[in-house]
Amino acid sequence: MLILISLVIVVILMIVASSKFNIHPFLSLLFAGIVMGFVGGLDEAEVTQTLMNGFGKTLGSIGIIIAFGTIIGVYLERSGGAMALANWVIKLVGKKNAPLAMNLTGFIVSIPVYCDSGFIILSSLMKAISKRSKIPLVVLGVSLAAGLYATHVFIPPTPGPLAAAAALDADIGLVIMLGFVVAVPVALTGMFWGRFIGNKIGKPVEDTQTDKTITARLPKTSMSFAPILVPILLIALNSIATYPTFPFGEGNFADFLHFIGNPMIALFIGVALAFQLKDKKIQDTHTHWVGEGLKQAGVIILITGAGGAFGAILRATGIGDFIGESFSDMELGLLLPFIIAAVLKTAQGSSTVAIITTAAIVAPVLESFGLDSAMGRALAVLSIGAGAMTVSHINDSFFWVVAQFTEMDTKTALKSQTVATLLQGLVGVLIVLGLGVVLL
């Protein structure tokens, strides 16, 4: 109980330090990790090693992706490609419907693509639409994140719900069908909150001198889409290739799809396609644009890594085991998976870890809760998913990706992104409970 109380105090202090005293999140996250490590009983060597391992593991999976994503973003912005995309989207859906367009785009993209990668890939389009439509960037960022997050926790083949379905022996097809029923209103909930809060505290991205000079020579829309859509398509094909039925077989072609569909390789290909956007008349060199992208990526990478280090410390202290033991004896039906996953998510930051851990905890007690049927197991997976998005805050790498790419300070991100995920999780579990009343 001491470590849980300490965690609450540390999280509050981090929020105050970042929002009131403007202490950089990179430093506050690392300091919080050190404090929680000692409170959790780790010795000096374990604290430092866990911090470094957590930092390295997080950046090992997403660091290069962030770098490639920001490089693509610079090329789209400097070449006018992002503006060409924004013009196309606005013409298609209208300015007023731009948040809905971002929300649905994120919803579709995150089915095969990890939500962090999807947000990074689509961030340039989001900023360009903000400039073109004059809609605050916070509105579009939260709308996009809400769509990405909904399918990330509810719909296989995203790793979390896929692993939960396997752990609970749930029918994947049933999880997918019911997952859509839950995920659509959950995604829209986040969008509505983004529109409400973003219009109060957000501002649109302002046109720069560069934007004004490139307007007359925008690249083709198809060329501008390529650095975004091609990586998404490649990652999607990789997800399909790894599906349990192996639709592409298990030979050389499948291996090739696994390689080019790896997010790092897919984004690398996206960078190569972005190179084609640079007009020969532009005096800046490729080295200059790539260097600018890497500078922008540096701060984002460090904050994301620090969030991963903090989460690693929390996992090493065994706080997840304590939470699981505390709740596992309660007979709460479909509420139990939600509560355990929500507490785990809030405590240690990773939705995937919260999903997998909760699935392992509740699997043995499904029968005693009357959830041993095919429908009960599928709904239990979705209940876990709802909990695993409640809430995203400073110990979650996705929180920092959204905050940094949407140019929000910590206080603004907590008001918008964190509250959005709270509302999404609550709406999600209410729908799951309603389905349980009807279907069980």
C-alpha positions as CSV (number, residue, x, y, z in Angstrom):
1,M,0.0,0.0,0.0
2,L,2.9,2.3,0.7
3,I,4.2,2.1,-2.9
4,L,0.7,2.8,-4.2
5,I,0.4,5.9,-2.0
6,S,3.9,7.0,-3.0
7,L,3.0,6.6,-6.7
8,V,0.0,8.9,-6.3
9,I,2.1,11.5,-4.5
10,V,4.9,11.3,-7.1
11,V,2.6,11.7,-10.0
12,I,1.0,14.7,-8.4
13,L,4.4,16.3,-7.8
14,M,5.4,15.6,-11.4
15,I,2.3,17.3,-12.7
16,V,2.9,20.3,-10.4
17,A,6.6,20.5,-11.3
18,S,5.9,20.4,-15.1
19,S,2.8,22.7,-15.2
20,K,3.5,25.2,-12.4
21,F,7.3,25.4,-12.2
22,N,8.1,24.6,-15.8
23,I,10.5,21.8,-14.9
24,H,11.2,19.9,-18.1
25,P,9.3,16.6,-18.2
26,F,12.6,14.7,-19.1
27,L,14.1,15.6,-15.8
28,S,10.9,15.2,-13.7
29,L,10.2,11.7,-15.2
30,L,13.8,10.5,-14.4
31,F,13.7,11.9,-10.9
32,A,10.3,10.3,-10.3
33,G,11.7,7.0,-11.5
34,I,14.6,7.2,-9.1
35,V,12.3,8.0,-6.1
36,M,9.8,5.3,-6.9
37,G,12.6,2.8,-7.4
38,F,13.9,3.3,-3.8
39,V,10.4,3.4,-2.3
40,G,9.7,0.1,-4.1
41,G,12.6,-1.6,-2.5
42,L,15.1,-1.6,-5.4
43,D,18.8,-1.1,-4.5
44,E,21.1,1.5,-6.2
45,A,22.2,-0.8,-8.9
46,E,18.7,-2.0,-9.7
47,V,17.4,1.5,-9.9
48,T,20.0,2.7,-12.4
49,Q,20.0,-0.5,-14.5
50,T,16.2,-0.5,-14.7
51,L,16.1,3.2,-15.7
52,M,18.6,2.6,-18.4
53,N,17.0,-0.6,-19.7
54,G,13.5,1.0,-19.7
55,F,14.9,4.1,-21.5
56,G,16.7,1.9,-24.1
57,K,13.9,-0.6,-24.6
58,T,11.4,2.2,-25.3
59,L,13.6,4.0,-27.7
60,G,14.7,0.7,-29.3
61,S,11.1,0.2,-30.4
62,I,10.1,3.8,-31.3
63,G,13.2,6.1,-31.3
64,I,14.1,5.6,-35.0
65,I,10.5,5.7,-36.0
66,I,10.1,9.1,-34.3
67,A,13.2,10.3,-36.2
68,F,12.0,9.1,-39.5
69,G,8.5,10.5,-38.9
70,T,9.8,13.9,-38.1
71,I,12.0,13.9,-41.2
72,I,9.0,13.0,-43.3
73,G,7.2,15.8,-41.6
74,V,9.8,18.4,-42.4
75,Y,9.8,17.3,-46.1
76,L,6.0,17.5,-46.3
77,E,6.0,21.0,-44.6
78,R,8.9,22.5,-46.5
79,S,8.0,21.2,-49.9
80,G,4.3,22.2,-49.6
81,G,3.2,18.5,-49.7
82,A,1.4,18.9,-46.3
83,M,-0.5,21.8,-47.6
84,A,-1.5,19.9,-50.8
85,L,-2.8,17.1,-48.6
86,A,-4.7,19.6,-46.4
87,N,-6.3,21.2,-49.4
88,W,-7.4,17.8,-50.6
89,V,-8.9,16.7,-47.2
90,I,-10.7,20.1,-46.7
91,K,-12.1,19.9,-50.2
92,L,-13.4,16.4,-49.5
93,V,-14.9,16.7,-46.1
94,G,-15.2,20.5,-45.5
95,K,-13.5,22.6,-42.9
96,K,-16.1,21.9,-40.1
97,N,-15.6,18.1,-40.5
98,A,-11.8,18.1,-40.3
99,P,-11.8,16.7,-36.7
100,L,-14.1,13.9,-37.7
101,A,-11.8,13.2,-40.7
102,M,-8.7,12.9,-38.4
103,N,-10.7,10.8,-36.0
104,L,-11.8,8.3,-38.6
105,T,-8.4,8.3,-40.2
106,G,-6.8,7.4,-36.9
107,F,-9.4,4.7,-36.2
108,I,-8.6,2.9,-39.5
109,V,-4.9,3.4,-39.4
110,S,-4.5,2.0,-35.9
111,I,-6.0,-1.4,-36.7
112,P,-2.8,-2.6,-38.3
113,V,-0.4,0.2,-37.2
114,Y,0.7,0.8,-33.6
115,C,-0.9,4.1,-32.3
116,D,2.4,5.8,-31.6
117,S,3.6,5.2,-35.1
118,G,0.3,6.2,-36.6
119,F,0.2,9.5,-34.8
120,I,3.8,10.3,-35.9
121,I,3.0,9.4,-39.5
122,L,-0.1,11.5,-39.6
123,S,1.1,14.5,-37.6
124,S,2.2,16.5,-40.6
125,L,-1.2,16.1,-42.2
126,M,-2.8,17.2,-38.9
127,K,-0.7,20.4,-38.7
128,A,-1.3,21.3,-42.3
129,I,-5.1,20.9,-41.9
130,S,-4.9,23.1,-38.8
131,K,-3.2,25.8,-40.9
132,R,-5.6,25.5,-43.7
133,S,-8.8,25.2,-41.7
134,K,-7.8,27.5,-38.7
135,I,-9.0,24.7,-36.4
136,P,-6.8,24.6,-33.2
137,L,-4.1,21.9,-33.3
138,V,-5.3,20.6,-29.9
139,V,-8.7,19.7,-31.5
140,L,-7.2,17.8,-34.4
141,G,-4.5,16.2,-32.2
142,V,-6.9,14.8,-29.6
143,S,-9.4,13.7,-32.3
144,L,-6.6,11.8,-34.1
145,A,-5.3,10.3,-30.9
146,A,-8.8,9.2,-29.9
147,G,-9.3,7.4,-33.1
148,L,-5.9,5.7,-32.9
149,Y,-6.3,4.7,-29.3
150,A,-9.8,3.2,-29.7
151,T,-8.8,0.5,-32.1
152,H,-5.4,0.1,-30.4
153,V,-7.1,-1.4,-27.3
154,F,-10.2,-3.0,-28.7
155,I,-9.6,-4.5,-32.1
156,P,-7.1,-7.3,-33.1
157,P,-4.6,-7.7,-34.7
158,T,-3.2,-4.9,-32.5
159,P,-0.9,-6.8,-30.1
160,G,-2.8,-6.0,-26.8
161,P,-6.3,-7.2,-27.6
162,L,-4.8,-10.1,-29.6
163,A,-2.8,-11.3,-26.6
164,A,-5.8,-10.9,-24.3
165,A,-8.0,-12.9,-26.6
166,A,-5.4,-15.7,-26.6
167,A,-5.0,-15.6,-22.8
168,L,-8.7,-15.8,-22.3
169,D,-9.2,-18.3,-25.1
170,A,-11.7,-15.8,-26.7
171,D,-12.9,-16.1,-30.3
172,I,-10.9,-13.5,-32.2
173,G,-13.6,-13.0,-34.8
174,L,-16.1,-12.3,-32.1
175,V,-13.7,-9.9,-30.4
176,I,-13.2,-8.0,-33.7
177,M,-17.0,-7.7,-34.4
178,L,-17.9,-6.6,-30.8
179,G,-14.7,-4.5,-30.7
180,F,-16.0,-2.3,-33.6
181,V,-19.3,-1.9,-31.7
182,V,-17.4,-0.5,-28.7
183,A,-14.6,1.3,-30.5
184,V,-16.7,3.6,-32.7
185,P,-18.5,5.5,-30.0
186,V,-15.4,5.5,-27.8
187,A,-13.4,7.1,-30.7
188,L,-16.1,9.7,-31.2
189,T,-16.2,10.5,-27.5
190,G,-12.6,11.5,-27.5
191,M,-13.2,13.6,-30.6
192,F,-16.1,15.5,-29.0
193,W,-14.0,16.2,-25.9
194,G,-11.2,17.4,-28.2
195,R,-13.5,19.8,-29.9
196,F,-14.9,21.1,-26.6
197,I,-11.6,21.7,-24.8
198,G,-9.5,22.5,-27.8
199,N,-11.6,25.4,-28.9
200,K,-11.2,26.9,-25.4
201,I,-7.5,26.4,-24.9
202,G,-6.0,25.8,-28.3
203,K,-4.8,27.8,-31.3
204,P,-4.4,26.9,-34.9
205,V,-0.9,26.5,-36.4
206,E,0.1,29.8,-37.9
207,D,1.2,30.2,-41.4
208,T,5.0,30.8,-41.7
209,Q,6.9,32.7,-44.4
210,T,7.8,29.3,-45.8
211,D,4.2,28.3,-46.2
212,K,3.4,31.5,-48.1
213,T,6.3,31.0,-50.5
214,I,5.5,27.4,-51.4
215,T,1.8,27.8,-52.0
216,A,2.3,28.6,-55.6
217,R,4.4,25.4,-56.3
218,L,2.7,22.7,-54.3
219,P,3.7,19.1,-55.3
220,K,1.1,16.6,-56.7
221,T,-1.3,15.3,-54.1
222,S,-0.5,11.7,-55.0
223,M,3.3,12.3,-54.4
224,S,2.4,14.0,-51.1
225,F,0.3,11.1,-49.9
226,A,3.0,8.5,-50.8
227,P,5.3,9.0,-47.7
228,I,2.3,8.6,-45.4
229,L,0.2,5.9,-47.1
230,V,3.0,3.6,-48.3
231,P,4.4,3.0,-44.8
232,I,0.9,2.5,-43.4
233,L,0.1,0.0,-46.2
234,L,3.4,-1.9,-45.6
235,I,2.8,-2.1,-41.9
236,A,-0.7,-3.3,-42.5
237,L,0.5,-6.1,-44.9
238,N,3.0,-7.2,-42.2
239,S,0.1,-7.4,-39.6
240,I,-2.0,-9.5,-42.1
241,A,1.0,-11.7,-42.8
242,T,1.4,-12.5,-39.1
243,Y,-2.3,-13.4,-38.6
244,P,-2.7,-16.9,-37.2
245,T,-4.1,-18.2,-40.5
246,F,-0.9,-17.0,-42.4
247,P,-2.7,-15.7,-45.5
248,F,0.6,-15.1,-47.3
249,G,2.0,-18.5,-46.3
250,E,5.3,-18.9,-44.3
251,G,7.8,-18.8,-47.1
252,N,10.1,-16.1,-48.6
253,F,7.3,-13.8,-49.6
254,A,6.0,-13.7,-46.0
255,D,9.5,-13.1,-44.8
256,F,9.8,-10.2,-47.2
257,L,6.6,-8.7,-46.0
258,H,7.8,-9.0,-42.4
259,F,10.9,-7.1,-43.3
260,I,9.4,-4.2,-45.3
261,G,6.4,-4.1,-43.0
262,N,8.5,-3.5,-39.9
263,P,7.6,0.0,-38.8
264,M,11.3,1.2,-38.9
265,I,11.8,-0.1,-42.5
266,A,8.4,1.1,-43.6
267,L,9.1,4.6,-42.3
268,F,12.6,4.5,-43.9
269,I,10.9,3.8,-47.3
270,G,8.6,6.7,-46.4
271,V,11.7,9.0,-46.0
272,A,12.9,7.9,-49.4
273,L,9.6,8.8,-50.9
274,A,9.6,12.1,-49.1
275,F,12.9,13.0,-50.8
276,Q,11.0,13.1,-54.1
277,L,9.0,16.1,-52.8
278,K,11.9,18.5,-52.8
279,D,11.9,20.7,-55.8
280,K,15.2,21.1,-57.5
281,K,14.7,24.9,-57.4
282,I,14.7,24.9,-53.6
283,Q,18.2,26.0,-52.4
284,D,18.2,24.0,-49.2
285,T,20.0,20.7,-49.3
286,H,18.6,17.3,-48.2
287,T,21.2,17.4,-45.4
288,H,19.7,20.6,-44.1
289,W,16.1,19.2,-44.1
290,V,17.1,15.9,-42.6
291,G,19.1,17.7,-39.9
292,E,16.1,19.9,-39.1
293,G,14.0,16.8,-38.7
294,L,16.5,15.2,-36.4
295,K,16.7,18.3,-34.2
296,Q,12.9,18.3,-33.8
297,A,13.0,14.5,-33.0
298,G,15.6,14.9,-30.3
299,V,13.4,16.4,-27.6
300,I,10.5,14.1,-28.4
301,I,12.8,11.0,-28.3
302,L,14.3,11.9,-24.9
303,I,10.9,12.6,-23.2
304,T,9.4,9.4,-24.7
305,G,12.4,7.4,-23.4
306,A,12.2,9.0,-19.9
307,G,8.5,8.0,-19.8
308,G,9.5,4.4,-20.7
309,A,12.2,4.4,-18.0
310,F,9.6,5.6,-15.4
311,G,7.2,2.8,-16.5
312,A,10.0,0.2,-16.2
313,I,10.7,1.3,-12.7
314,L,7.1,0.8,-11.7
315,R,7.0,-2.6,-13.3
316,A,10.2,-3.6,-11.5
317,T,8.7,-2.6,-8.1
318,G,5.9,-5.2,-8.5
319,I,3.1,-2.7,-8.2
320,G,1.2,-4.6,-10.9
321,D,1.3,-7.8,-8.7
322,F,0.0,-5.9,-5.7
323,I,-2.9,-4.4,-7.7
324,G,-3.8,-7.7,-9.1
325,E,-3.8,-9.5,-5.7
326,S,-5.9,-6.6,-4.2
327,F,-8.7,-6.9,-6.8
328,S,-8.7,-10.5,-7.9
329,D,-11.0,-11.7,-5.0
330,M,-13.7,-9.2,-5.7
331,E,-16.8,-10.6,-7.5
332,L,-17.6,-7.7,-9.9
333,G,-18.3,-9.5,-13.1
334,L,-17.3,-7.5,-16.2
335,L,-16.3,-4.6,-14.0
336,L,-13.4,-6.5,-12.5
337,P,-11.3,-6.7,-15.7
338,F,-11.9,-3.0,-16.3
339,I,-10.9,-1.9,-12.8
340,I,-7.7,-4.0,-12.7
341,A,-6.7,-2.8,-16.2
342,A,-7.5,0.8,-15.4
343,V,-5.5,0.8,-12.2
344,L,-2.6,-1.0,-13.9
345,K,-2.7,1.4,-16.9
346,T,-2.8,4.5,-14.7
347,A,0.0,3.2,-12.5
348,Q,2.6,2.0,-15.0
349,G,1.7,3.7,-18.3
350,S,1.7,0.9,-20.9
351,S,-1.7,-0.1,-22.3
352,T,-0.3,-3.4,-23.7
353,V,1.3,-4.3,-20.4
354,A,-2.0,-3.5,-18.6
355,I,-4.0,-5.7,-21.1
356,I,-1.6,-8.7,-20.9
357,T,-1.3,-8.5,-17.1
358,T,-5.0,-8.2,-16.5
359,A,-5.8,-11.0,-18.8
360,A,-3.4,-13.3,-16.9
361,I,-5.0,-12.2,-13.6
362,V,-8.7,-12.7,-14.6
363,A,-8.3,-15.8,-16.8
364,P,-8.6,-18.3,-13.8
365,V,-11.7,-16.6,-12.4
366,L,-13.9,-16.2,-15.6
367,E,-16.0,-19.3,-14.8
368,S,-16.8,-18.1,-11.3
369,F,-18.0,-14.8,-12.7
370,G,-20.2,-16.4,-15.3
371,L,-18.0,-15.3,-18.2
372,D,-16.9,-18.7,-19.3
373,S,-19.0,-18.7,-22.5
374,A,-17.7,-17.5,-25.9
375,M,-19.6,-14.2,-25.5
376,G,-18.4,-13.7,-21.9
377,R,-14.8,-14.2,-22.9
378,A,-15.0,-11.8,-25.8
379,L,-16.7,-9.1,-23.6
380,A,-14.0,-9.7,-20.9
381,V,-11.4,-8.9,-23.5
382,L,-13.2,-5.6,-24.4
383,S,-13.6,-4.7,-20.7
384,I,-9.9,-5.1,-20.3
385,G,-9.4,-2.9,-23.3
386,A,-11.6,-0.1,-21.9
387,G,-9.6,-0.2,-18.7
388,A,-6.3,-0.2,-20.5
389,M,-7.0,3.3,-22.0
390,T,-8.0,4.8,-18.6
391,V,-6.0,7.0,-18.3
392,S,-3.1,8.1,-20.5
393,H,-0.9,10.5,-18.6
394,I,2.7,11.4,-17.9
395,N,4.0,7.8,-17.5
396,D,2.7,6.8,-20.9
397,S,4.9,7.2,-24.0
398,F,1.8,7.8,-26.2
399,F,0.9,10.8,-24.0
400,W,4.2,12.4,-24.8
401,V,4.0,11.6,-28.5
402,V,0.6,13.3,-28.7
403,A,1.7,16.2,-26.5
404,Q,5.0,16.9,-28.4
405,F,3.7,16.5,-31.9
406,T,0.6,18.6,-31.1
407,E,2.8,21.3,-29.5
408,M,1.0,21.1,-26.1
409,D,2.6,21.8,-22.8
410,T,2.1,19.3,-20.0
411,K,-0.8,21.2,-18.4
412,T,-2.7,21.5,-21.7
413,A,-2.0,17.8,-22.5
414,L,-3.4,16.7,-19.2
415,K,-6.6,18.8,-19.7
416,S,-7.1,17.5,-23.2
417,Q,-5.5,14.1,-23.9
418,T,-5.7,12.7,-20.4
419,V,-9.3,13.7,-19.8
420,A,-10.2,12.4,-23.3
421,T,-8.8,8.9,-22.4
422,L,-10.7,9.0,-19.1
423,L,-14.0,9.7,-20.8
424,Q,-13.2,7.1,-23.6
425,G,-12.5,4.4,-21.0
426,L,-15.7,5.1,-19.1
427,V,-17.9,5.2,-22.2
428,G,-16.2,1.9,-23.3
429,V,-16.9,0.0,-20.1
430,L,-20.5,1.3,-20.0
431,I,-21.1,-0.1,-23.5
432,V,-19.4,-3.4,-22.6
433,L,-21.7,-3.6,-19.5
434,G,-24.7,-2.9,-21.7
435,L,-23.7,-5.6,-24.2
436,G,-23.3,-7.9,-21.2
437,V,-26.9,-7.3,-20.1
438,V,-28.2,-8.0,-23.6
439,L,-25.9,-10.8,-24.7
440,L,-25.1,-12.8,-21.6
